[in-house]
Amino acid sequence: MQKRKWLRLFFAIYILLVIRVIIFKYPLEHLRAIVATWQKDVILEGLGTANFIPFKTIKMYIDYSYKLNSVENLLGNILVFVPFGFLFPMVSEESMRLGEGKHFFVMLLNAFVFVLGIEVFQLFSAFGAFDVDDILLNCLGASIGFGCYRLGCFIQRRCSLWKKY
């Protein structure tokens, strides 16, 4: 039981780091300047710069991969959520009570809600830009992390079977 408490603490720290890296990535002075400009127009400005078209940004990054920091953006959006998919089933009592096949959907729903919350906050706060492709890439990363978790469970079961013989 003590192990689960440490995992939950680690997961909470990870969530705070994700929020720090994605939302509060700018220096404090820059964030203060953004907050100083908050008016009703900020929401309209956020809607004007938002990307609601799936794969638009991903396609742009691929098309201009030689010019932009595309690989870093694509991989960064995926890799930042790999730990979510790996850690969530380890700390979630809800997913432990469900059958094996439902773990993935519980994790993916939680990752989606978390990422959507970040993106909506960026849309309304001007602390970033809403991009539906970020949601897709982040959820892909969480899915990869979950695959790593399942692979780890499989290896652990195989190793325990080998130890019996």
N, C-alpha and C positions, 0 to 999 in steps of 0.2 A: 504493500500500500504506500509505503514511503517513496518508492520509485515513481509511482503515478503523480505524487505531489510535485516532485522535481520536474517531471515531464510537463506538468501543467504550468509550472513557473517558467520553464524554458519556452513553452509555446506562447505564453503571455508576453514574454520578452521579445520573442520573434514577431508577434503581431504588432507590438509597439515599434519595433525597428522598421517593419514594413510601412507603417503609417508615417514614420519619420522620413524614410527614404522617398516615398511616393508623394505625400502631401506637403510635408514641411521640408522639402529639399532645398529651398532657397535660403539665403542668409536672413536673419531676423529683421534686418533693416528693410530688405526687399519685401518681406511678408507684411511688415507694418505699412509700407507704401501701398501695397495692394489693398489692405484693409481700409486705409484712408480713402480709397476711391470707391468703396462699396456704396452703391446706390441701386435703384431699381434697374438702371441700365446695365449693371454688371451681369444680371441674368440674361438679358437680351444679347449682350456681347458673348457670353458663354455659349448660348444657343447658336450664335453665328459662327463660332470657331469649332463647334463640336462636330464629330464625325459619327453619324448614325448609320452609315452604309458599311455593312460587313465586308471585310477583306480589302477595303479601299486603301487604308494605310499600309497594310501588309503588302499589297501589290506595289504601292509606291516605293516602299523600302526595297523590295526585290528589284524593281525596274531601275532604281537609282543606287544600287548597292555599291557601285564604284565611287559615288560622290558623297553620300551621306554616311553617318555612323549607323547604318541600317542593321548590320549584324549585331552590334551591341544593343540596339533597341529591341530587336526581335528576341534575341536570346535573353536579354535582361528581363523582359516581360514574362518570359517563360520560366526562367530559373528562379526568380524571386518567389514564385509560388510553389516550387517543388517541395520545400520543407512543409508547407501547409498540408499538402496531400499525404506526406509521410507521417507527420506528427498528429494530425487531427484524429485518425482512428485510434491512436495510442492513448489519447487523453479523453476521448469522448465515451462516456459510459453509455450513452444512447446507442452509438454504433456497435458497442460490444453486445448489447441485448438483441440486436437485429441479426437476421441471418447473414451469412457470408456475402451473398449477392447484393444486399441492400447497403452494405458499408459504403460502397462507392457512391451511390446516389445521395446518401446523407452527407458525405464529405463534399461532393460536387455542389450540392445545394448550398451548403455553408460557405464554400469558397465563392460561389456566384454572388450570394448576398453580401459578403464582405467586400468583394471587388466592386459590385454595383454601388454599394455605399460610398466607396472611395471615389468612383467616377462621378456619381451624382454630386458629392461634395465639391469636387473639382469644377463641375459644371456651374454650380451656383456661387462658388467662392472666388473664382479666378485664380486659385492656387495651382492651377494646371488646366488641362484641356480634357473634356470628355471625349473618349474614343471607344467605340464599340469593339474595335480590334484589340484594345487592351484587355477587355473583358474576356474575349475569346482566347487570347494568348495566356493570360493569367490562369484561366480555368484549364487550359491545356497543361500548363506547368503543374497545377495541383493534381491533375490526372496522372501525369508522369510520376509525381511523388507518390501517389497512391499505388501505382504499379510497382515502384521500388519497395514500398511497404509490404505489398502482397508477395513479392519475390523474397523479401527477407523472412516473412512468415513461412513460406514454402521451404526455404533453405534451413530454417530453424527446425521445422518438423522433420525434414530428412536427416539432419544431423542427430536429432534425438532418437530417431529410429536406428541409425547406425550405432549409436552408443549402447543400445539394448542388446545388440548382437556381438 
